[in-house]
Amino acid sequence: MFYLSYRPKTISELDNTQVKSRITHLLKPDNVPHAMLFVGGKGMGKTSTARIIAKAINCLENSFAGKGESIEPCNTCSNCVSIDAGSSPDVIEQDAASNRGIDEVRKLIKESAFAPMTGRYRVYIIDEAHMITNDAFNALLKTLEEPPQSVVFMLATTNEEKVPKTIISRCVRVPFGKAKPSDIEGMVTRIATHEKLEISAELKKFISENSDNSFRDAAKLLEELITQEALDVTKAQQLIGQHGKQNFLEVLKAGELSKSMEWIQSYVEHGGNIKLLIESLLHTLHEQLLLKSKVTGVETVDLGLSLREITQLMKALQEAYDLLRISPIESLPLEIAIVEFYNDKK
């Protein structure tokens, strides 16, 4: 699987440019944070980043080992190789979804008192940290307040609001925001280079638009397109049952109700998923809303919709999305939303 095979293995390979910059400035051989909290949605690279940091601070051939100035893991020394293979005695990964109780955390705390066996640091990577029970968090709090010098905790969560504020305050917070289109396209380029494939800029953009802002989902979609030999946009659209949300927005903007309704019918007939279409449309309209509001750093092209049209569409589509689960006809809520949008324009 591409998302596993092509996981970044160095800081420079991290696809999320904001996280890359944050980690580069955060890691210093003489001042490694002893507790970090990685916050972000699924497929954003939290676990991959934690493993890269574990390698970097335990590498035998970089600045942490007093050799050179680079903080990058070499990926060839015994420590890097064993961490990559998941066999290092000093790097412990734990899924809090299945190891969330106080007994498991007490065992972890007890083990953290031991000196590292092969590296400089014992590293604990705790995924889905928000699943830890309150009693277990309380037990962990003391260790985070006064951690052993040779221990680094990295907690990853998709639900920061469920992590106690006392825990958050003891950690260096690293936000993993939604993947930028340019970052996803960069990842696609990186994978395509390894696979010795030519991927057009148009297809990279298509993958970015249909990956739910997730590096993992983008890698999965790229792999599916390669497997199905659908490496042009038309074939890719047919494969996942859609014509492209921007194309639909262009039809809407043209102002002909019949054309918009025909587009929806064609979309459904070709196997399109209405729920995914509405989600995708809302995401694009949100970007347009930010663009029209002159928010800095928004990477998107102006589709020519007015601010009023954008907000009307977003309201109508949000109502349609809420009605999907009770509608006897899947496309009906969307069709009603489009009719109401045209009526509001009159």
Solvent accessible surface area in square Angstrom, and as a share of the most:
residue,aa,sasa,rsa
1,M,141,0.63
2,F,22,0.09
3,Y,51,0.20
4,L,88,0.44
5,S,70,0.45
6,Y,41,0.15
7,R,63,0.23
8,P,21,0.13
9,K,97,0.41
10,T,22,0.13
11,I,6,0.03
12,S,73,0.47
13,E,61,0.27
14,L,11,0.05
15,D,21,0.11
16,N,10,0.05
17,T,65,0.38
18,Q,105,0.47
19,V,2,0.01
20,K,58,0.25
21,S,56,0.36
22,R,94,0.34
23,I,0,0.00
24,T,65,0.38
25,H,132,0.59
26,L,26,0.13
27,L,5,0.02
28,K,102,0.43
29,P,62,0.39
30,D,130,0.68
31,N,103,0.53
32,V,8,0.04
33,P,19,0.12
34,H,42,0.19
35,A,6,0.05
36,M,0,0.00
37,L,0,0.00
38,F,1,0.00
39,V,17,0.10
40,G,11,0.11
41,G,37,0.35
42,K,110,0.46
43,G,6,0.06
44,M,9,0.04
45,G,28,0.27
46,K,16,0.07
47,T,28,0.16
48,S,9,0.06
49,T,1,0.00
50,A,1,0.01
51,R,71,0.26
52,I,3,0.01
53,I,0,0.00
54,A,0,0.00
55,K,2,0.01
56,A,0,0.00
57,I,0,0.00
58,N,2,0.01
59,C,0,0.00
60,L,66,0.33
61,E,89,0.40
62,N,4,0.02
63,S,18,0.11
64,F,17,0.07
65,A,36,0.28
66,G,68,0.66
67,K,106,0.45
68,G,65,0.63
69,E,168,0.75
70,S,59,0.38
71,I,32,0.16
72,E,48,0.21
73,P,5,0.03
74,C,40,0.24
75,N,40,0.21
76,T,108,0.63
77,C,14,0.08
78,S,78,0.50
79,N,7,0.04
80,C,0,0.00
81,V,79,0.45
82,S,27,0.18
83,I,13,0.06
84,D,68,0.35
85,A,76,0.59
86,G,70,0.68
87,S,76,0.49
88,S,13,0.09
89,P,58,0.36
90,D,2,0.01
91,V,21,0.12
92,I,46,0.24
93,E,84,0.38
94,Q,33,0.15
95,D,63,0.33
96,A,0,0.00
97,A,47,0.36
98,S,83,0.54
99,N,49,0.25
100,R,104,0.38
101,G,20,0.19
102,I,51,0.26
103,D,101,0.52
104,E,64,0.29
105,V,3,0.01
106,R,140,0.51
107,K,132,0.56
108,L,5,0.03
109,I,40,0.20
110,K,144,0.61
111,E,49,0.22
112,S,2,0.01
113,A,77,0.60
114,F,117,0.49
115,A,76,0.59
116,P,30,0.19
117,M,143,0.64
118,T,77,0.45
119,G,18,0.18
120,R,76,0.28
121,Y,31,0.12
122,R,18,0.06
123,V,0,0.00
124,Y,1,0.01
125,I,3,0.02
126,I,3,0.02
127,D,47,0.24
128,E,50,0.22
129,A,0,0.00
130,H,19,0.08
131,M,68,0.30
132,I,9,0.04
133,T,41,0.24
134,N,113,0.58
135,D,90,0.47
136,A,0,0.00
137,F,5,0.02
138,N,98,0.51
139,A,26,0.20
140,L,1,0.00
141,L,33,0.16
142,K,123,0.52
143,T,14,0.08
144,L,8,0.04
145,E,72,0.32
146,E,121,0.54
147,P,30,0.19
148,P,44,0.28
149,Q,146,0.65
150,S,31,0.20
151,V,0,0.00
152,V,0,0.00
153,F,0,0.00
154,M,1,0.00
155,L,0,0.00
156,A,2,0.02
157,T,1,0.00
158,T,53,0.31
159,N,43,0.22
160,E,37,0.17
161,E,137,0.62
162,K,124,0.53
163,V,5,0.03
164,P,38,0.24
165,K,175,0.74
166,T,65,0.38
167,I,1,0.00
168,I,41,0.21
169,S,80,0.51
170,R,93,0.34
171,C,16,0.10
172,V,49,0.28
173,R,99,0.36
174,V,0,0.00
175,P,64,0.40
176,F,5,0.02
177,G,35,0.34
178,K,148,0.63
179,A,1,0.01
180,K,67,0.28
181,P,41,0.26
182,S,55,0.35
183,D,10,0.05
184,I,1,0.01
185,E,50,0.22
186,G,38,0.37
187,M,8,0.03
188,V,0,0.00
189,T,57,0.33
190,R,42,0.15
191,I,2,0.01
192,A,5,0.04
193,T,97,0.56
194,H,109,0.49
195,E,62,0.28
196,K,183,0.78
197,L,57,0.29
198,E,168,0.75
199,I,18,0.09
200,S,58,0.37
201,A,82,0.63
202,E,115,0.52
203,L,0,0.00
204,K,39,0.17
205,K,83,0.35
206,F,10,0.04
207,I,0,0.00
208,S,10,0.07
209,E,50,0.22
210,N,43,0.22
211,S,1,0.01
212,D,105,0.54
213,N,19,0.10
214,S,2,0.01
215,F,17,0.07
216,R,92,0.34
217,D,38,0.20
218,A,0,0.00
219,A,2,0.01
220,K,94,0.40
221,L,16,0.08
222,L,0,0.00
223,E,46,0.21
224,E,79,0.35
225,L,0,0.00
226,I,41,0.21
227,T,96,0.56
228,Q,101,0.45
229,E,141,0.63
230,A,5,0.04
231,L,58,0.29
232,D,60,0.31
233,V,23,0.13
234,T,82,0.48
235,K,105,0.44
236,A,0,0.00
237,Q,40,0.18
238,Q,119,0.53
239,L,64,0.32
240,I,59,0.30
241,G,4,0.04
242,Q,22,0.10
243,H,56,0.25
244,G,13,0.13
245,K,10,0.04
246,Q,42,0.19
247,N,66,0.34
248,F,0,0.00
249,L,4,0.02
250,E,94,0.42
251,V,31,0.18
252,L,1,0.01
253,K,86,0.36
254,A,77,0.59
255,G,38,0.36
256,E,90,0.41
257,L,70,0.35
258,S,66,0.43
259,K,107,0.45
260,S,0,0.00
261,M,54,0.24
262,E,106,0.47
263,W,25,0.09
264,I,0,0.00
265,Q,81,0.36
266,S,34,0.22
267,Y,6,0.02
268,V,55,0.32
269,E,136,0.61
270,H,109,0.49
271,G,60,0.58
272,G,8,0.08
273,N,64,0.33
274,I,0,0.00
275,K,96,0.41
276,L,106,0.53
277,L,8,0.04
278,I,0,0.00
279,E,61,0.27
280,S,23,0.15
281,L,1,0.00
282,L,29,0.14
283,H,54,0.24
284,T,2,0.01
285,L,0,0.00
286,H,81,0.36
287,E,33,0.15
288,Q,0,0.00
289,L,46,0.23
290,L,55,0.27
291,L,51,0.25
292,K,65,0.28
293,S,61,0.40
294,K,178,0.75
295,V,71,0.41
296,T,128,0.75
297,G,69,0.66
298,V,36,0.21
299,E,75,0.34
300,T,36,0.21
301,V,98,0.57
302,D,74,0.38
303,L,23,0.12
304,G,49,0.47
305,L,3,0.01
306,S,53,0.34
307,L,85,0.42
308,R,143,0.52
309,E,31,0.14
310,I,0,0.00
311,T,48,0.28
312,Q,31,0.14
313,L,1,0.00
314,M,39,0.17
315,K,142,0.60
316,A,12,0.09
317,L,1,0.01
318,Q,83,0.37
319,E,100,0.45
320,A,2,0.02
321,Y,61,0.23
322,D,81,0.42
323,L,84,0.42
324,L,28,0.14
325,R,210,0.77
326,I,116,0.59
327,S,26,0.17
328,P,124,0.78
329,I,98,0.50
330,E,84,0.38
331,S,7,0.05
332,L,64,0.32
333,P,5,0.03
334,L,0,0.00
335,E,19,0.08
336,I,79,0.40
337,A,2,0.02
338,I,0,0.00
339,V,50,0.29
340,E,78,0.35
341,F,3,0.01
342,Y,17,0.07
343,N,79,0.41
344,D,78,0.40
345,K,72,0.31
346,K,198,0.84
